[in-house]
Amino acid sequence: MSTSGAESGTDLSGRARLRDAAIARFAREGFGASLRSIAADAGVSAALVIHHFGSKERLRAECDEHVFAVIRTSKSEVIAAPGGPGVLLAQLAKVEEYAPLVAYVVRSLQAGGDTARRFVEHVVADAVRYIAEGVEAGVIKPSRDEEARARYLAEASLGALMLELAMNRPEDPQDLSALLSTYLDKLALPALELFTQGFLTDRAMLDTYLLYVGDPPEGAGGRTG
């Protein structure tokens, strides 16, 4: 999968090619990469980058939106679409193609501060939406607090990725393909087992905890069982 998602090859517009070149360059070098280097990667002039996007900040914003859209689409396809398990296997089979997007995500988190905070909040907001699709489709159980659950899942996933990268940094920092494949090989079975079979054999710990906490915020999700 190219960073363009549904777009590919000659189907990409000039603007989309510049966006993809920027995602790849930011992933390799971080957000200090120059517009001139991005333009060179796309085979155009820096002036054309400004013509399409106006500024580096607007280019960054469009890169963010595209990465969010690809993540959102891939998650929705697995969770709520008919044949979800088959879609999951298809995505796992080509996981290395996601490496440029994953590298961009890593750079966004490594930037820290407001950049990382905005990125994570957007990921969480998207997670709330595609998990809701799964609940509506009947493939995900509802939560007492849907937003809190989505935040936990998103932050746990991003945190685990950063930990894996810290412990097993590839020899070439720009190459996340091999790391991503190995990481998912280790993650897939325990994650799917926990999600589908659960962990504890009864709900005694949950029931005890619920005696000491109030209801979730209004609109966060109704209590179940």
C-alpha atoms as one frame of an Amber mdcrd trajectory, in Angstrom:
protein
   0.000   0.000   0.000   1.340   3.387  -0.911   0.940   6.287   1.451  -1.837
   7.454  -0.825  -4.224   4.735   0.291  -6.760   4.252  -2.491  -4.715   6.372
  -4.905  -1.743   4.770  -6.612   0.783   5.177  -9.391  -0.210   7.520 -12.185
  -3.628   8.021 -10.596  -2.072  10.376  -8.074  -2.608  14.077  -8.646   0.359
  16.421  -8.425  -0.854  17.573  -5.029  -1.143  13.984  -3.787   2.356  13.137
  -5.060   3.742  16.092  -3.136   1.839  15.019  -0.032   3.203  11.486  -0.287
   6.728  12.785  -0.857   6.337  14.954   2.249   5.090  12.029   4.366   8.076
   9.936   3.281  10.578  12.749   3.861   9.129  13.713   7.257   9.196  10.032
   8.221  12.896   9.798   7.325  14.169  13.103   8.679  11.550  14.489  11.024
   9.563  17.665  10.638  12.631  19.829  10.196  12.898  18.561   6.605  12.923
  21.410   4.102  10.360  22.117   1.423  13.223  22.074  -1.074  14.065  18.454
  -0.198  10.401  17.445  -0.442  10.089  19.146  -3.808  13.231  17.369  -5.039
  11.795  14.011  -3.964   8.653  14.758  -5.986  10.652  16.056  -8.959   9.202
  19.566  -8.808  10.252  23.016  -7.663   9.842  24.311  -4.124   7.654  27.064
  -5.580   5.162  24.424  -6.709   4.901  23.123  -3.145   3.979  26.627  -2.004
   1.541  26.944  -4.917  -0.326  23.808  -3.807  -0.162  24.189  -0.035   0.717
  27.789   0.780   3.044  26.919   3.657   4.895  24.077   5.305   2.357  24.118
   8.137  -0.529  23.535   5.725   1.427  20.770   4.020   1.977  19.145   7.421
  -1.718  19.425   8.205  -2.637  17.681   4.954  -0.096  14.935   5.656  -1.650
  14.440   9.090  -5.155  14.244   7.652  -4.097  11.675   5.084  -2.369   9.485
   7.667  -5.438   9.702   9.915  -7.684   8.761   6.989  -5.621   5.675   6.103
  -5.562   4.519   9.735  -9.297   5.141  10.090 -10.134   3.278   6.886  -7.947
   0.269   7.666  -9.374  -0.017  11.191 -12.955   0.300   9.948 -12.383  -2.349
   7.283 -11.180  -4.849   9.874 -13.677  -4.041  12.630 -17.004  -3.401  10.970
 -16.827  -4.483   7.338 -18.284  -7.818   6.184 -15.503 -10.403   6.076 -13.512
  -8.546   8.713 -11.279 -11.532   9.595 -10.370 -11.962   5.943  -9.582  -8.273
   5.653  -7.351  -8.575   8.722  -5.341 -11.387   7.141  -5.025  -9.443   3.904
  -3.711  -6.403   5.772  -1.250  -8.500   7.797   0.062 -10.006   4.567   1.087
  -6.586   3.264   1.963  -4.924   6.554   5.391  -3.771   5.373   3.679  -1.453
   2.894   2.403   0.535   5.879   5.956   1.273   7.059   6.125   4.881   5.715
   2.890   5.759   7.519   4.062   4.090  10.728   7.342   6.014  10.506   5.352
   9.242  10.141   3.301   8.328  13.230   6.515   7.661  15.165   7.945  11.043
  14.147   4.746  12.760  15.285   4.979  11.114  18.708   8.706  11.748  19.023
   8.113  15.448  18.356   6.435  15.609  21.771   4.571  18.614  23.154   1.622
  20.047  21.265   2.473  18.157  18.071   2.276  14.769  19.771  -0.728  15.789
  21.876  -2.767  16.915  18.851  -1.829  13.764  16.973  -2.860  11.463  19.826
  -6.126  13.331  20.429  -7.021  12.963  16.765  -6.204   9.233  16.847  -8.423
   8.839  19.926 -11.306  10.758  18.341 -11.097   8.571  15.243 -10.960   5.450
  17.434 -14.191   6.500  19.145 -15.875   6.656  15.743 -14.690   3.371  14.259
 -15.239   1.485  17.513 -18.795   2.866  17.526 -19.196   1.412  14.033 -18.118
  -1.948  15.412 -20.576  -1.699  18.287 -23.377  -0.821  15.870 -22.391  -3.735
  13.627 -22.584  -6.084  16.582 -18.933  -7.186  16.485 -17.756  -5.158  19.516
 -19.299  -5.098  22.967 -20.479  -1.663  24.167 -18.558   0.053  26.958 -19.584
   1.920  30.082 -17.356   4.744  28.852 -16.729   4.540  25.114 -14.289   7.462
  24.984 -12.206   6.137  27.880 -11.989   2.709  26.251 -10.990   4.188  22.901
  -8.306   6.302  24.594  -6.919   3.309  26.451  -6.727   1.205  23.284  -5.188
   3.990  21.182  -2.618   5.051  23.766  -1.716   1.446  24.626  -1.189   0.684
  20.938   0.930   3.772  20.299   2.902   3.262  23.509   3.641  -0.369  22.671
   4.894   0.679  19.235   7.232   3.280  20.727   8.533   0.773  23.289   9.236
  -1.778  20.555  11.120   0.846  18.580  13.148   1.902  21.639  14.182  -1.687
  22.418  14.675  -2.960  18.859  15.673   0.033  16.795  16.552  -1.075  13.247
  20.149  -0.680  12.070  18.874   1.770   9.512  16.580   4.167  11.451  14.745
   4.928   8.204  13.739   1.297   7.664  10.808   0.228   9.820   9.559  -2.497
   7.474  11.360  -5.427   9.112  10.635  -4.146  12.620   6.949  -3.695  11.870
   6.617  -7.205  10.477   8.382  -8.770  13.477   6.407  -6.620  15.908   3.057
  -7.724  14.494   4.159 -11.345  14.439   4.672 -11.077  18.206   1.577  -8.984
  18.845  -1.157 -10.579  16.753  -1.858 -13.765  18.709  -1.881 -12.385  22.277
  -3.806  -9.272  21.223  -6.499 -11.177  19.339  -6.726 -13.744  22.130  -7.268
 -11.012  24.729  -9.797  -9.181  22.571 -11.836 -12.257  21.697 -11.498 -14.562
  24.722 -10.847 -12.076  27.510  -8.329 -12.439  30.340 -10.065 -12.997  33.668
 -12.372 -15.950  34.201 -14.997 -13.931  36.084 -15.994 -10.293  36.625 -15.423
 -10.120  40.396 -12.677  -7.493  40.102 -14.811  -5.311  37.843 -17.872  -5.596
  40.075 -15.805  -4.685  43.135 -14.326  -1.668  41.358 -17.747  -0.494  40.197
 -18.884  -0.277  43.830 -16.435   2.576  44.361 -16.792   4.648  41.218 -19.575
   6.821  39.942 -21.347   6.689  36.637 -19.358   7.743  33.556 -19.802  11.293
  32.233 -23.116  11.927  30.493 -22.913  10.747  26.904 -19.782   8.652  27.497
 -21.669   5.383  27.242 -24.301   3.512  29.176 -23.653   0.825  31.733 -23.812
  -2.749  30.515 -24.543  -5.868  32.496
